[in-house]
């Protein structure tokens, strides 16, 4: 399994709206097309964290490959009023908002 973590900005009061947008998106075929196993959304002091687990190690490339799919474009547009780029000057694609893993541990490894 592979995980990606996207970091952005969000007013915590928007969490219900953002959750509903993803609830609808996750009812489409996009999670299967991308190989998404699990999605978790967090907020902390104006920051938004989107943790997504994938079936394989190509999670980041799966997001990049999906970014032109109409369903992906629609959810991105729906999120615009609520989610802002962490650094608007450098953001060009979802890859520009992905955190870099520098340590991992698992009890079963």
C-alpha atoms as one frame of an Amber mdcrd trajectory, in Angstrom:
protein
   0.000   0.000   0.000   1.136   3.563  -0.734  -0.052   6.796   0.881  -0.004
  10.410  -0.209  -0.573  13.422   1.993  -1.782  16.652   0.432  -1.419  19.815
   2.493  -3.463  22.936   1.791  -5.348  25.692   3.593  -8.952  25.456   4.760
 -11.204  27.338   7.133 -12.239  24.659   9.683 -15.871  25.769   9.352 -15.803
  24.370   5.793 -15.096  20.807   6.966 -18.726  19.664   6.573 -18.938  21.022
   3.022 -15.609  19.471   2.061 -16.612  16.124   3.574 -19.853  16.148   1.571
 -18.001  16.916  -1.676 -15.723  13.936  -1.102 -18.631  11.746   0.032 -20.223
  12.312  -3.383 -16.911  11.935  -5.255 -16.148   8.657  -3.507 -19.481   7.263
  -4.734 -18.227   7.597  -8.332 -15.858   5.229 -10.140 -12.867   7.519  -9.538
 -11.607   5.800  -6.366 -11.483   2.496  -8.272  -9.856   4.104 -11.312  -7.168
   5.643  -9.114  -6.700   2.573  -6.918  -7.776   4.472  -3.805  -8.164   2.210
  -0.805  -8.909   4.835   1.847  -9.250   8.617   2.149  -8.968  10.568   5.389
  -9.367  14.333   5.765  -7.985  16.345   8.683  -7.765  19.998   9.636  -5.561
  21.800  12.118  -5.334  25.559  12.661  -6.297  26.552   9.146  -4.449  23.685
   7.480  -6.094  20.860   5.540  -4.556  17.397   5.315  -5.794  14.866   2.782
  -4.376  11.396   3.435  -5.067   8.944   0.643  -4.058   5.280   0.652  -3.628
   3.404  -2.613  -3.514  -0.269  -3.567  -0.061   0.137  -5.086   2.998   2.363
  -4.876   1.899   4.582  -7.763  -0.436   6.834  -5.730   1.168  10.110  -6.748
   1.251   9.130 -10.390  -2.366   7.899 -10.152  -3.419  11.361  -9.010  -1.431
  13.007 -11.803  -2.961  10.612 -14.374  -6.481  11.326 -13.103  -6.207  15.113
 -13.001  -7.704  15.489 -16.496 -10.655  13.153 -15.863 -13.943  15.129 -15.832
 -14.867  13.718 -12.402 -11.521  14.852 -10.985 -11.876  18.258 -12.627 -15.387
  18.620 -11.172 -14.347  17.755  -7.616 -11.400  20.128  -7.898 -13.751  22.912
  -9.013 -16.241  22.104  -6.229 -13.452  22.343  -3.632 -12.123  25.735  -4.796
 -14.347  27.810  -2.485 -13.101  25.813   0.516  -9.527  24.633  -0.138  -6.675
  26.974  -0.972  -3.149  26.122  -2.028  -0.640  26.113   0.804   1.693  28.188
  -1.372  -0.300  29.713  -4.254   2.858  31.012  -5.943   4.287  27.521  -6.469
   1.126  25.421  -6.930   0.624  24.045 -10.447  -0.797  20.550  -9.822  -1.687
  18.196  -6.939   1.955  17.043  -6.880   2.951  20.525  -5.675   0.895  20.047
  -2.501   2.111  16.562  -1.568   4.138  16.183   1.582   7.355  14.156   1.426
   7.520  11.119   3.677  10.792  10.972   5.559  10.058   8.193   8.070   7.647
   5.299   8.338   7.155   2.533  10.876   4.789  -0.392  11.037   4.393  -3.003
  13.740   4.044  -5.692  11.078   7.173  -4.859   9.103
